[in-house]
Amino acid sequence: MAGRFEFLEHTADAYIAAYGKSLAEAFENAALAMFETMAYTERVKDLEEESVEVEGDDEEALLYSWLEELLLKFEIEGKLYSRFKVDEIRTSPEGYVLEARIWGEPYDRERHGSKTDVKAVTYHRMEILRNDMVTVKYILDI
């Protein structure tokens, strides 16, 4: 996973920087990093494909909505995901819309392992930076 994301120093929570050549790719890697926080994503098979659509007032709100939706799928449906494809990020009269496809399977603690419980996605220290690459930073409450 080198070059896709990294865990940054933080005293109590998981502070993550995810990278991409585009905003869409950075969001994909942000999702992968969140699930890697919880389990071993290389053990997750892409058996089921699902569509996801989320909205946000701005890009940070869109990142929050994206990660929160995926975390809710884990909490409510008991599924882990390891592959993400953001098909489109577009503006709308209300802000931004993200459409994506995600792949995964039901969580199996024995096969997927258990690393850290993620309680919530937060806005604290959330940033979207653009240079040669796009970097999204966010904190997960663990």
Secondary structure in CASP SS format (residue, H / E / C, confidence):
PFRMAT SS
TARGET T0000
AUTHOR 0000-0000-0000
METHOD secondary structure of the structure
MODEL  1
M C 1.00
A C 1.00
G C 1.00
R C 1.00
F E 1.00
E E 1.00
F E 1.00
L E 1.00
E C 1.00
H C 1.00
T C 1.00
A C 1.00
D C 1.00
A E 1.00
Y E 1.00
I E 1.00
A E 1.00
A E 1.00
Y E 1.00
G E 1.00
K C 1.00
S C 1.00
L H 1.00
A H 1.00
E H 1.00
A H 1.00
F H 1.00
E H 1.00
N H 1.00
A H 1.00
A H 1.00
L H 1.00
A H 1.00
M H 1.00
F H 1.00
E H 1.00
T H 1.00
M H 1.00
A C 1.00
Y C 1.00
T H 1.00
E H 1.00
R H 1.00
V C 1.00
K C 1.00
D C 1.00
L C 1.00
E E 1.00
E E 1.00
E E 1.00
S E 1.00
V E 1.00
E E 1.00
V E 1.00
E E 1.00
G E 1.00
D C 1.00
D C 1.00
E H 1.00
E H 1.00
A H 1.00
L H 1.00
L H 1.00
Y H 1.00
S H 1.00
W H 1.00
L H 1.00
E H 1.00
E H 1.00
L H 1.00
L H 1.00
L H 1.00
K H 1.00
F H 1.00
E H 1.00
I H 1.00
E H 1.00
G C 1.00
K E 1.00
L E 1.00
Y E 1.00
S E 1.00
R E 1.00
F E 1.00
K E 1.00
V E 1.00
D E 1.00
E E 1.00
I E 1.00
R E 1.00
T E 1.00
S E 1.00
P C 1.00
E C 1.00
G E 1.00
Y E 1.00
V E 1.00
L E 1.00
E E 1.00
A E 1.00
R E 1.00
I E 1.00
W E 1.00
G E 1.00
E E 1.00
P E 1.00
Y C 1.00
D C 1.00
R H 1.00
E H 1.00
R H 1.00
H H 1.00
G C 1.00
S C 1.00
K C 1.00
T C 1.00
D C 1.00
V C 1.00
K C 1.00
A E 1.00
V E 1.00
T E 1.00
Y E 1.00
H E 1.00
R E 1.00
M E 1.00
E E 1.00
I E 1.00
L E 1.00
R E 1.00
N C 1.00
D C 1.00
M C 1.00
V E 1.00
T E 1.00
V E 1.00
K E 1.00
Y E 1.00
I E 1.00
L E 1.00
D E 1.00
I C 1.00
END
